[in-house]
Every structure is written in C-alpha cells, then in structure tokens.
C-alpha cells in the first residue's frame, strides 16, 4: 500500500471546469509519486518508528521546536479520515510516545482537521479525548499551561457555535476549566475573518496556513502588518505561516495559478526576513512534509524521469537547503518565555505535513507534519 504517495487527482468543485482535466490518473510508487519532488528517504511510511525518529532528529537539528501533527479525529469514529481514507490518530500517539521515550526536545501541537461531519459536539468530544489521553504528557507544547490546537478550516463552524466551546461557560459545551481546555488558533482566510469569525468565536489567536500568497487574504504577507496590529489591539496571538513555495499541479492540475516557484530558496529567505521585520516570536512553517502540494522543507533529491513522471529538485544547493534556511531563520528569532510552558517561533508538522513550534523558550519555529503516508 502506498497511501498518499499515489494520491488521487482531485476534481475541481465546478463540474464544467472539472471535466476539462482527466481524473483517471494514478501514480505508481516508488518510481512515480504524486509530488513534484522526490524525497531523500524515498516514499516512506509514517508508521515506521525509525522514520519518525529521523524526522524528530531532523527537526531538532535544524531549529524546529514544535511539530504540528495532522489529526483527523479519534480512531473509533466513522468518517474521521482524510480524502484518502487515512486516520492519523494512531500515528499521532506513536509520535508522542516516541518523544517521551527518547526525550526529544521537539514538542507536539495538534492540527485539528475538518473531517466529514465535524460539529461543535464532535469537537468537544475530540478535545476531551485528546486532553484525557495526553494531559500529563511532557511531549505536548503548552502555551500558558494549556495544550496548543491549530483548527484548520475553523470557518466551517459558525462563530455562534465556536463561542459555546471556547468562551468561559457560555454553555454546557464550554471546554474552559476542563480537561478539554487548550490554547486555540483559528484560521484567518478572508479579509474580515478577524472581526466576523475569530474574535466572536473565542479563539486566542490565529494562523494563515497556506504557502501560496494567491490562496487567501491571510496568506498574503502584504496584509500581515495590518493583521498584526489588529491582533495586538484585541490581545490575540498572530502566527503567520510561511513556506518555501507551492506546487500541487500533479494532484490539482486546475490549480496552477496558485503555484509559487522556490527561486533556489530566495522566496523562503524573503519570508523569514518579513517575520523578523515584524518582530514576531512565532512563525509556522507549511510544511515539513506535505509533498503533494510541493511545500515541504524535508530533504529532496534529483530523480530521473520515469514515463511521464518528472521531478524538480533543490540543486545546485543540495538536499538540505530548506532545512538549513530554517535553521538560520530560527536562530535569528527572539526568545520567548510564557507562564506554564514555553512556546517558540514557528510552525510545522509531523508525517507528510507538519508545523513546528518553539520548545524551551528559545524561539524555534513550528512545522506542520503529515502522518498519513504509507510505504510498501
């Protein structure tokens, strides 16, 4: 089985546009994969403890303090999976237990994914499950003493429902003061999301996720100074997301307008310069290993084309170019200490996608990690 490495080609939401592009394309790992790049480690399995250990060592050695693990709900609930029918609950636990066993300095935050049927009641159940299972784990990133949750596509639930969960005792669903409590970051997508969604929902902060500035208002660095000012005025934490580039043309051939070339690392360096210019302690990275969208900073190698499968690479700068840029950027972030725990400067993830964050108060970034990959 090669889950995700042979990811299906996704249709456009408009039927007229969708029929312009073939969908019956399947990839043939290990030679032909869904990514525009080929991993140094080959098409690996996220269930390998050896592989996870390598990822943790890779992150720690290059200044990433936190991985933001893609989590699709508890393993026992029907429908808690991604578009490739992968549930990551078991893998997330595996990562957390490995960190505990090895005393890795990397910490874990959760990226709550929008599984089918997500409701305020199911989210309450999710948070009680995660809080109960990991409440005492030293592997978790805690901000002001609470575990950190990035909520992807938070706008899919209305603010009136989020507020029942995130505001103090607005309803019996409130997580505040319970085992389900946490520090919650919503997604800023559109221009008015701050006033219309995030603030009335009760989120303590927000992030922007996307590695292409074409995708949303929030992902465009030109808007970050205004968003930062707004966050400061309302006492919220702003965690912008940066990435080395974007290229999902193999799985979304209709989305090439969102492609952003890497420019031999210069694009990524410019984004780190913007973060420093804003004086931010926090930054999230999209991604450590979202290979299908071409946002990964994980090492890649040149690969000879097989059939119609061609690959880009990081040459002439070598496989670790983006990890090295991450380390350089991380080292220049200011340190941050918070009560009840430490949080660092970035974002990342575990598995194929990852956000990373600071651990130990030393301003390291968070990186998104995708845990849904399987290799033969």
Residue, then its C-alpha position, 0 to 999 in steps of 0.5 A: x500500500x502506498x497511501x498518499x504517495x499515489x494520491x488521487x487527482x482531485x476534481x475541481x468543485x465546478x463540474x464544467x471546469x472539472x471535466x476539462x482535466x482527466x481524473x483517471x490518473x494514478x501514480x505508481x510508487x516508488x518510481x512515480x509519486x504524486x509530488x513534484x519532488x522526490x524525497x531523500x528517504x524515498x516514499x516512506x511510511x509514517x508508521x515506521x518508528x525509525x522514520x519518525x525518529x529521523x524526522x524528530x532528529x531532523x527537526x531538532x537539528x535544524x531549529x524546529x521546536x514544535x511539530x504540528x501533527x495532522x489529526x483527523x479525529x479519534x480512531x473509533x469514529x466513522x468518517x474521521x479520515x482524510x480524502x484518502x481514507x487515512x486516520x492519523x490518530x494512531x500515528x499521532x500517539x506513536x509520535x508522542x510516545x516516541x518523544x517521551x521515550x527518547x526525550x526529544x526536545x521537539x514538542x507536539x501541537x495538534x492540527x485539528x482537521x475538518x473531517x466529514x461531519x465535524x460539529x461543535x459536539x464532535x469537537x468537544x468530544x475530540x478535545x476531551x479525548x485528546x486532553x484525557x489521553x495526553x494531559x500529563x504528557x511532557x511531549x505536548x507544547x503548552x502555551x500558558x499551561x494549556x495544550x496548543x490546537x491549530x483548527x484548520x478550516x475553523x470557518x466551517x463552524x459558525x462563530x455562534x457555535x465556536x463561542x459555546x466551546x471556547x468562551x468561559x461557560x457560555x454553555x454546557x459545551x464550554x471546554x474552559x476549566x476542563x480537561x478539554x481546555x487548550x490554547x486555540x488558533x483559528x484560521x484567518x482566510x478572508x479579509x474580515x475573518x478577524x472581526x466576523x469569525x475569530x474574535x466572536x468565536x473565542x479563539x486566542x489567536x490565529x494562523x494563515x496556513x497556506x504557502x501560496x500568497x494567491x490562496x487567501x487574504x491571510x496568506x498574503x504577507x502584504x496584509x500581515x502588518x495590518x493583521x498584526x496590529x489588529x491582533x495586538x489591539x484585541x490581545x490575540x496571538x498572530x502566527x503567520x505561516x510561511x513556506x518555501x513555495x507551492x506546487x500541487x499541479x500533479x494532484x490539482x492540475x486546475x490549480x496552477x495559478x496558485x503555484x509559487x516557484x522556490x527561486x533556489x530558496x530566495x522566496x523562503x529567505x524573503x519570508x523569514x526576513x518579513x517575520x523578523x521585520x515584524x518582530x514576531x516570536x512565532x512563525x509556522x512553517x507549511x510544511x515539513x512534509x506535505x509533498x503533494x502540494x510541493x511545500x515541504x522543507x524535508x530533504x529532496x533529491x534529483x530523480x530521473x524521469x520515469x514515463x511521464x513522471x518528472x521531478x524538480x529538485x533543490x540543486x545546485x544547493x543540495x538536499x538540505x537547503x530548506x532545512x538549513x534556511x530554517x535553521x538560520x531563520x530560527x536562530x535569528x528569532x527572539x526568545x520567548x518565555x510564557x507562564x506554564x510552558x514555553x512556546x517558540x517561533x514557528x510552525x510545522x508538522x509531523x508525517x507528510x505535513x507538519x508545523x513546528x513550534x518553539x520548545x524551551x523558550x528559545x524561539x524555534x519555529x513550528x512545522x506542520x507534519x503529515x502522518x498519513x503516508x504509507x510505504x510498501 
